[in-house]
């Protein structure tokens, strides 16, 4: 009981309220949830919040060929996608396997079978789109034997406990981002592991790698993991379709990967992400500060004060 008391502090009441609301709404029909999500996103896009400013900044950096009017339309569509993503996350957390299966089809299982037949595991290399949660859920449900997922722990203790419990129930293993030992164990056991190393990364081993032609602090560990374990690396991208269905694609394993140059490998994956972003631009997670520099030598695109 004592261990639960800190979770009931007023600081966490908004988290409990949000989780409770999503739990209540999760059983509603998908079209209604999508409608609610788009309405919520439209409202958020009009608010003077930092997320909107960050999204506009990122789009200006990555998509300079768009006019101001086109980027503004994309901002609005992106926040609608975020809103839908919130409610599809509720589906991902609480819906039955049957309901999820009716919404989403996983393509490319044969590519994964071929990779796993090598006996050295597979890294399903993905990225942060608004379909992230349902994309991971479909993998865990539809890959024979299940899949493991790597995730970034959150500082919110209530949310972290919930996510860890939920993901552990769905995934073969739920692996915190810094738990490299468990990740290597999973790959050496010939398991498929969902891994999305595309966000700004400024720890040991980070390199400035072009993303949409702009240097971005990037995690280059994928090459080292693949070399250390012999695991195949396969791009994996989910897509929300206009008809309310989802198309999840496991692409063929990357040939000649890893190379002798981890930066070149990371650039190669960034280019795959760029292609997917251009395919479904509203579904990319534009609210993340992807272009935070490693040092003061790089521009402060987001106009935030640097840590001293």
C-alpha positions as CSV (number, residue, x, y, z in Angstrom):
1,X,0.0,0.0,0.0
2,X,2.9,2.4,0.9
3,X,4.3,1.9,-2.6
4,X,1.0,3.1,-4.1
5,X,0.6,6.2,-2.0
6,X,3.1,8.3,-4.0
7,X,1.1,7.5,-7.2
8,X,-2.0,9.1,-5.7
9,X,-0.4,12.5,-5.1
10,X,-2.3,15.5,-6.7
11,X,0.6,15.9,-9.1
12,X,-0.5,12.7,-10.9
13,X,-4.3,13.3,-10.8
14,X,-4.3,14.7,-14.4
15,X,-2.5,11.5,-15.6
16,X,-5.1,9.3,-13.8
17,X,-7.9,11.4,-15.3
18,X,-6.5,11.1,-18.8
19,X,-5.9,7.3,-18.5
20,X,-9.4,6.8,-17.1
21,X,-11.0,8.9,-19.9
22,X,-9.2,6.9,-22.6
23,X,-10.2,3.7,-20.9
24,X,-13.9,4.7,-20.9
25,X,-13.8,5.8,-24.5
26,X,-11.7,2.9,-25.9
27,X,-14.7,0.6,-26.7
28,X,-16.5,3.3,-28.8
29,X,-16.7,2.6,-32.6
30,X,-13.6,3.5,-34.4
31,X,-15.2,6.1,-36.7
32,X,-16.5,8.0,-33.7
33,X,-13.1,7.9,-32.0
34,X,-11.4,9.1,-35.2
35,X,-13.9,12.0,-35.4
36,X,-13.3,12.9,-31.8
37,X,-9.5,12.8,-32.4
38,X,-9.7,15.1,-35.4
39,X,-11.8,17.5,-33.5
40,X,-9.4,17.5,-30.6
41,X,-6.4,17.9,-32.9
42,X,-8.1,20.9,-34.7
43,X,-8.5,22.6,-31.3
44,X,-4.9,22.0,-30.3
45,X,-3.6,23.4,-33.5
46,X,-5.3,26.7,-32.7
47,X,-3.7,27.0,-29.2
48,X,-0.6,29.0,-28.5
49,X,1.3,26.0,-27.3
50,X,5.0,25.1,-27.9
51,X,4.1,21.9,-29.8
52,X,2.5,23.9,-32.6
53,X,5.5,26.2,-32.8
54,X,7.9,23.2,-32.9
55,X,5.8,21.5,-35.7
56,X,5.9,24.7,-37.8
57,X,9.6,25.0,-37.3
58,X,10.3,21.4,-38.3
59,X,8.2,21.6,-41.4
60,X,10.0,24.8,-42.4
61,X,13.3,23.1,-42.0
62,X,12.4,19.8,-43.7
63,X,9.9,20.9,-46.3
64,X,11.1,24.3,-47.6
65,X,9.6,23.6,-51.0
66,X,6.1,24.1,-49.5
67,X,4.5,27.5,-49.4
68,X,3.5,29.1,-46.1
69,X,-0.2,28.2,-46.9
70,X,0.7,24.6,-47.7
71,X,2.7,24.2,-44.5
72,X,-0.1,25.7,-42.4
73,X,-2.6,23.2,-43.9
74,X,-0.1,20.5,-43.1
75,X,0.2,21.7,-39.5
76,X,-3.6,21.4,-39.2
77,X,-3.7,17.9,-40.7
78,X,-0.8,16.9,-38.5
79,X,-2.6,17.8,-35.3
80,X,-5.7,16.0,-36.5
81,X,-3.5,13.0,-37.0
82,X,-2.1,13.4,-33.5
83,X,-5.7,13.5,-32.1
84,X,-6.6,10.3,-34.0
85,X,-3.3,8.8,-32.8
86,X,-4.3,9.5,-29.2
87,X,-7.6,7.5,-29.5
88,X,-6.0,4.7,-31.6
89,X,-3.5,4.5,-28.7
90,X,-6.5,3.7,-26.4
91,X,-7.4,0.9,-28.9
92,X,-3.9,-0.3,-28.9
93,X,-3.9,-0.5,-25.1
94,X,-7.3,-2.1,-24.4
95,X,-8.9,-3.5,-27.5
96,X,-9.1,-7.2,-28.1
97,X,-6.8,-8.9,-30.7
98,X,-9.9,-9.5,-32.9
99,X,-10.8,-5.8,-33.0
100,X,-7.2,-4.8,-33.8
101,X,-7.0,-7.4,-36.5
102,X,-10.1,-6.0,-38.2
103,X,-8.4,-2.6,-38.4
104,X,-4.9,-3.5,-39.4
105,X,-3.2,-5.8,-41.9
106,X,0.5,-6.7,-41.5
107,X,2.3,-7.1,-44.9
108,X,5.7,-8.5,-45.4
109,X,5.6,-11.4,-42.8
110,X,7.5,-13.4,-45.4
111,X,10.4,-10.9,-45.2
112,X,10.6,-11.4,-41.5
113,X,10.4,-15.2,-41.8
114,X,13.3,-15.1,-44.2
115,X,15.3,-12.9,-41.8
116,X,14.6,-15.1,-38.7
117,X,15.4,-18.2,-40.6
118,X,19.0,-17.1,-40.4
119,X,18.8,-17.8,-36.7
120,X,20.3,-14.4,-35.5
121,X,17.2,-12.3,-34.8
122,X,15.8,-9.3,-36.5
123,X,15.8,-5.6,-35.8
124,X,12.5,-4.1,-37.1
125,X,13.7,-0.6,-37.6
126,X,10.9,1.9,-37.3
127,X,10.4,5.6,-36.6
128,X,8.2,8.0,-34.6
129,X,4.9,8.5,-36.5
130,X,1.5,9.2,-34.9
131,X,0.7,5.5,-35.6
132,X,3.5,4.4,-33.3
133,X,1.5,2.6,-30.6
134,X,-0.9,0.7,-33.0
135,X,2.1,-0.2,-35.2
136,X,3.9,-1.9,-32.2
137,X,0.6,-3.6,-31.1
138,X,0.0,-5.1,-34.5
139,X,3.6,-6.6,-34.5
140,X,3.1,-8.1,-31.1
141,X,-0.3,-9.6,-32.2
142,X,0.4,-10.8,-35.7
143,X,4.0,-11.9,-35.7
144,X,4.1,-15.7,-34.9
145,X,5.7,-16.1,-31.5
146,X,5.3,-12.4,-30.8
147,X,7.8,-9.5,-30.9
148,X,9.8,-7.6,-28.4
149,X,9.8,-3.8,-28.3
150,X,12.3,-1.2,-27.2
151,X,10.8,1.9,-25.6
152,X,11.9,5.1,-23.9
153,X,10.9,5.3,-20.2
154,X,9.0,8.4,-19.2
155,X,9.6,10.5,-16.0
156,X,5.9,10.3,-15.1
157,X,5.9,7.4,-12.6
158,X,2.2,6.6,-13.0
159,X,2.4,6.6,-16.8
160,X,5.6,4.6,-16.8
161,X,4.1,1.9,-14.6
162,X,1.1,1.7,-16.8
163,X,3.1,1.6,-20.0
164,X,5.5,-1.0,-18.7
165,X,2.6,-3.2,-17.4
166,X,0.7,-2.9,-20.7
167,X,3.6,-3.4,-23.0
168,X,4.9,-6.3,-21.0
169,X,1.5,-8.0,-21.4
170,X,1.5,-7.5,-25.2
171,X,5.1,-7.9,-26.1
172,X,7.4,-10.8,-25.8
173,X,9.8,-8.5,-23.9
174,X,9.4,-4.7,-23.2
175,X,12.9,-3.4,-23.2
176,X,13.9,0.0,-21.8
177,X,16.0,2.0,-24.3
178,X,19.2,1.8,-22.2
179,X,18.9,-1.9,-21.4
180,X,21.2,-3.0,-24.2
181,X,22.0,-6.3,-22.5
182,X,18.4,-7.5,-22.7
183,X,18.2,-6.3,-26.3
184,X,21.2,-8.3,-27.3
185,X,19.8,-11.4,-25.5
186,X,16.6,-11.1,-27.4
187,X,18.4,-10.9,-30.8
188,X,20.7,-13.7,-29.9
189,X,17.6,-15.8,-29.1
190,X,16.5,-15.1,-32.7
191,X,13.6,-12.8,-31.7
192,X,12.3,-9.9,-33.7
193,X,12.7,-6.6,-31.9
194,X,10.9,-3.3,-32.7
195,X,13.4,-0.5,-32.5
196,X,12.9,3.2,-33.3
197,X,16.2,5.1,-32.9
198,X,15.2,8.2,-35.0
199,X,14.7,10.8,-32.3
200,X,17.3,13.4,-31.2
201,X,20.1,11.6,-29.4
202,X,22.9,13.3,-27.6
203,X,24.5,10.6,-25.5
204,X,27.7,8.7,-26.1
205,X,28.0,7.5,-29.7
206,X,25.8,10.3,-31.1
207,X,26.7,11.7,-34.5
208,X,25.4,14.6,-36.6
209,X,23.8,12.8,-39.5
210,X,21.8,14.6,-42.3
211,X,18.0,14.4,-42.0
212,X,16.2,16.2,-44.8
213,X,19.7,17.6,-45.5
214,X,20.1,19.2,-42.1
215,X,22.6,17.8,-39.5
216,X,20.6,16.1,-36.7
217,X,21.9,14.4,-33.5
218,X,21.5,10.7,-34.3
219,X,21.9,7.4,-32.6
220,X,24.2,5.2,-34.7
221,X,23.9,2.1,-32.5
222,X,21.9,0.1,-35.0
223,X,25.0,-0.7,-37.0
224,X,26.9,-1.8,-33.8
225,X,23.9,-4.0,-32.7
226,X,23.6,-5.6,-36.1
227,X,27.3,-6.3,-36.3
228,X,27.5,-7.6,-32.7
229,X,24.6,-10.0,-33.0
230,X,24.4,-10.7,-36.7
231,X,20.8,-9.7,-36.7
232,X,19.0,-8.8,-39.9
233,X,17.7,-5.2,-40.1
234,X,14.3,-4.7,-41.8
235,X,12.5,-1.3,-42.1
236,X,9.0,-1.3,-40.6
237,X,6.5,1.5,-41.3
238,X,2.8,1.7,-40.3
239,X,0.4,3.9,-42.2
240,X,-3.1,5.1,-41.4
241,X,-5.3,4.8,-44.5
242,X,-8.1,7.2,-45.5
243,X,-10.7,4.4,-45.1
244,X,-9.9,4.0,-41.4
245,X,-7.8,0.9,-41.9
246,X,-4.1,0.5,-41.2
247,X,-1.3,-0.8,-43.5
248,X,1.8,-2.1,-41.6
249,X,4.7,-3.1,-43.9
250,X,7.8,-5.1,-43.0
251,X,10.2,-4.4,-45.8
252,X,12.9,-6.8,-47.0
253,X,16.1,-6.8,-44.9
254,X,18.6,-4.2,-45.8
255,X,21.4,-5.6,-47.9
256,X,25.1,-4.9,-47.0
257,X,24.0,-3.7,-43.6
258,X,25.9,-2.9,-41.5
259,X,28.6,-1.3,-43.5
260,X,32.0,-0.2,-42.1
261,X,30.5,3.3,-41.6
262,X,27.8,3.7,-38.9
263,X,27.2,7.3,-40.0
264,X,26.5,6.2,-43.5
265,X,24.2,3.4,-42.2
266,X,22.3,6.0,-40.1
267,X,22.0,8.3,-43.1
268,X,20.7,5.4,-45.2
269,X,17.9,4.8,-42.7
270,X,17.2,8.6,-42.4
271,X,16.6,8.6,-46.1
272,X,14.1,5.8,-45.8
273,X,12.3,7.8,-43.1
274,X,12.3,10.8,-45.3
275,X,10.6,8.8,-48.1
276,X,7.9,7.6,-45.7
277,X,7.4,11.2,-44.4
278,X,6.9,12.5,-47.9
279,X,4.4,9.6,-48.4
280,X,2.3,10.5,-45.3
281,X,3.6,13.9,-44.1
282,X,0.8,14.5,-41.7
283,X,1.5,11.3,-39.8
284,X,5.1,12.0,-38.9
285,X,5.8,13.2,-35.3
286,X,6.6,16.8,-36.2
287,X,6.2,18.0,-32.5
288,X,9.5,16.4,-31.5
289,X,12.6,18.7,-31.4
290,X,14.5,16.6,-33.9
291,X,17.2,19.2,-34.6
292,X,18.5,19.8,-31.1
293,X,22.3,20.1,-31.6
294,X,25.0,18.3,-29.8
295,X,26.9,21.5,-29.1
296,X,26.5,25.2,-29.3
297,X,28.2,25.1,-32.7
298,X,24.8,24.2,-34.2
299,X,21.8,26.5,-34.7
300,X,19.2,26.8,-32.0
301,X,16.3,26.2,-34.3
302,X,13.8,26.2,-31.4
303,X,14.9,29.4,-29.7
304,X,15.3,27.8,-26.3
305,X,17.9,28.7,-23.8
306,X,20.8,26.2,-23.8
307,X,21.6,24.4,-20.6
308,X,24.7,25.9,-19.0
